[in-house]
Amino acid sequence: MPFYKLKVKYKAIEKGIVVIEVPEYNTSKQCSRCGSMNTERPSQGSSVRIVAINADVNGAKNILKRAVGYMLIGASVVKPAF
């Protein structure tokens, strides 16, 4: 686990915050609005509806959706030991 990820996890647990580990694979490629996985960029003048969003913001929204899904099924939740 990368150092900063481990540090954030440690600090959160120290403060009593529940940590949910979510796989981030393809979170920037999947559309956070409709869920499609089209990784090709549309050509200029395309008639397809395009939603322009920063890849990091899109990825963060998808990670949030996955975390909520994990909470609902009770998987991969690390609770503080105290």
RODO-2510 file (C-alpha; in nm, 4 decimals, decimal comma):
residues 82
     n   res          X          Y          Z
     1     m     0,0000     0,0000     0,0000
     2     p     0,1429     0,3427    -0,0916
     3     f     0,2665     0,5480     0,2043
     4     y     0,0151     0,8322     0,1700
     5     k    -0,2783     0,5937     0,1418
     6     l    -0,1591     0,4138     0,4539
     7     k    -0,1113     0,7438     0,6375
     8     v    -0,4624     0,8658     0,5515
     9     k    -0,6065     0,5325     0,6648
    10     y    -0,4097     0,5459     0,9914
    11     k    -0,5111     0,9064     1,0664
    12     a    -0,8769     0,8372     0,9891
    13     i    -0,8887     0,5329     1,2165
    14     e    -0,7063     0,7309     1,4866
    15     k    -0,9884     0,9893     1,4740
    16     g    -1,2612     0,7224     1,4732
    17     i    -1,3519     0,7639     1,1065
    18     v    -1,4684     0,4570     0,9151
    19     v    -1,2405     0,3746     0,6201
    20     i    -1,3769     0,2135     0,3059
    21     e    -1,1216     0,0854     0,0567
    22     v    -1,2522     0,1048    -0,2982
    23     p    -1,0727    -0,0259    -0,6078
    24     e    -1,0086     0,2736    -0,8307
    25     y    -0,9677     0,0747    -1,1530
    26     n    -1,1377     0,2500    -1,4497
    27     t    -1,3047     0,5143    -1,2317
    28     s    -1,1827     0,7957    -1,4592
    29     k    -1,2888     0,6129    -1,7767
    30     q    -1,6441     0,5333    -1,6660
    31     c    -1,8969     0,8146    -1,7027
    32     s    -2,0166     0,9156    -1,3550
    33     r    -2,3459     1,0334    -1,4998
    34     c    -2,4621     0,7395    -1,7138
    35     g    -2,2120     0,4633    -1,6289
    36     s    -2,0948     0,4019    -1,9869
    37     m    -1,7368     0,2860    -2,0439
    38     n    -1,6779     0,4462    -2,3841
    39     t    -1,3088     0,5375    -2,3738
    40     e    -1,2953     0,6862    -2,7253
    41     r    -1,3126     1,0606    -2,7623
    42     p    -1,5939     1,1712    -2,9938
    43     s    -1,4917     1,3531    -3,3101
    44     q    -1,5515     1,7246    -3,3439
    45     g    -1,9036     1,8064    -3,4598
    46     s    -2,0426     1,4763    -3,3342
    47     s    -2,4161     1,4719    -3,2673
    48     v    -2,3735     1,2534    -2,9566
    49     r    -2,4551     1,4285    -2,6276
    50     i    -2,1250     1,4979    -2,4520
    51     v    -2,0779     1,5765    -2,0844
    52     a    -1,7452     1,7517    -2,0261
    53     i    -1,6051     1,6832    -1,6800
    54     n    -1,2530     1,6743    -1,5413
    55     a    -1,1213     1,3156    -1,5251
    56     d    -1,0245     1,3513    -1,1574
    57     v    -1,3692     1,4850    -1,0627
    58     n    -1,5339     1,2090    -1,2657
    59     g    -1,3133     0,9482    -1,0956
    60     a    -1,3898     1,0888    -0,7504
    61     k    -1,7638     1,0699    -0,8182
    62     n    -1,7302     0,7086    -0,9318
    63     i    -1,5237     0,6186    -0,6231
    64     l    -1,7941     0,7749    -0,4041
    65     k    -2,0622     0,5687    -0,5796
    66     r    -1,8586     0,2516    -0,5301
    67     a    -1,8014     0,3330    -0,1620
    68     v    -2,1745     0,3814    -0,1053
    69     g    -2,2376     0,0495    -0,2787
    70     y    -1,9798    -0,1218    -0,0569
    71     m    -2,1416     0,0299     0,2530
    72     l    -2,4803    -0,1052     0,1492
    73     i    -2,3483    -0,4602     0,1177
    74     g    -2,1103    -0,4276     0,4147
    75     a    -1,7902    -0,5189     0,2304
    76     s    -1,4352    -0,3878     0,2821
    77     v    -1,5182    -0,1648     0,5769
    78     v    -1,2412    -0,1102     0,8313
    79     k    -1,3858     0,0112     1,1613
    80     p    -1,1806     0,1647     1,4424
    81     a    -1,0726    -0,0881     1,7067
    82     f    -1,1935     0,1210     2,0023
***
